[in-house]
Amino acid sequence: MTTMDVRPRLDALFPRIEDVPAAADFAPGGGVHPDGTLYLVDGEVRRWTGAMSEVTSPVCVVRDGRVERRRMGAHAALTKEEALAALDAAVRGRRRASGRASTPCWPSSREWRRPARSRCAS
């Protein structure tokens, strides 16, 4: 079997983008989601104006005669500082929600469900 024989068979494995029913389209509008610029810190929704990273699906489709991964949208490519600020805010929020001063180990488990020895055990 030559490469020329394999290509049409591979192309036939994937649907053409125009043949995907609207109800099954997981990226309506061609993956244009304006909310990909939004992120949350300390209960405040912020809009990112910096670099964006494209998000694609592992599911492929045929577009313009080529097999490609379906674009789902984009997300804010936060810098280290913004990402750490969001992480710190999430940790603070979790601590407040649990009513403890430090991050609990398995906060939703009852003591009888925890292993006898864990790295959190004293």
N, C-alpha and C positions, 0 to 999 in steps of 0.2 A: 504494500500500500504506500503510495507516495503522499507527499505533503499536499499536493493538489487534491487528492481524494479525501483527506482528513478535514480540511478547512470547511467545506460545505456541511459535513456531518457535525462539526463543532458548532457552527453558526446555527444549525437547526435546533440545538439544545436550549437556546435562550430565546425568550419572546421578544418581538419587536416592541419598542416602547409604546407605540400607538395601539398595540393589541392588548395592553394591560388594562383590565377594567378599572374604572374609577374607584370602585369599592375596594380594590386590592392594591391601589397605588399608595404605598407607604410614604411617598414624598410628593404630595400634591403640589402643583404649581412648579414642578421641576426642582424641588428641594430648596426653594427660596423661603426661608423662615427668618423674618426680621428680628424675632426675639432671641436669636443666637448671640446678639450683642449684649444681652442682659445677664447680670450675675448678682448674687445676693451676699451682702456682708452686714452683720449686725441687724438683721431685719430690714435693711434698706436695699431696694432694688437699684442697682447702678447700671449705667450704660457704658459699655466698652467702646472706645473709639480707636483702639490700636489694631494690631494685626489680627487676622482671623485665620482659622484653620478649617479646611474643607472636611466634611464628614461624608463618607461614601459607604454604601452597603456592600456586603460580600455577595449579594445577589446581583447577577449581571443581566443586562438587557442589550438588545441590538438597537443602535441608533446610527442612522446614516451609513448603514452597511458595516458598522464596526461593533464588536462586542466590547462593552465597557461596564464598569461598576456604576450602579445607580447613585446619583448624587442625592444626599438626603438633606443637606444644608451646610451650615457653617457654625462654628462656635468661637467664642472669644479666646484668643491665645494669650491668656493673662501672663504677665511677667511674674517672676519669682515673688516679688513684693506683694502684688495683688493676691496671688494664690495663697501665700502664707497668711495674709490678713484675713482672707475668707476662712481658712482653716482655723486660725485662732478664734475667730468669732463663733464658728461651729462648736469648737471645744468649750468655749465659755457658755454657750447656750445649752449644751448637753449637761454641763456641770450644774447649771441653774435648774434645769428640769429634773435632775436626779436628786437635788437637795443635798448634795455632798460637795465638799471643798476640792476633792480630787476626782479624777476620772475613775468611776467604779469599774470593777471587773465583772462582766456579764450582768449588768444591772437588772435585766428582766428575769433572770433565773432565780428561783428559790434556792436557799442554801442546800436543801436536801437533793437538789438536782445537779449541783456542782460536783466535780471530781473532788476527792478528799484532798488532793494536793494540786494546786495550780500555781502559776507564777505569781498570782495575786495573794496567795495564802501567806499568812505571817508565821 
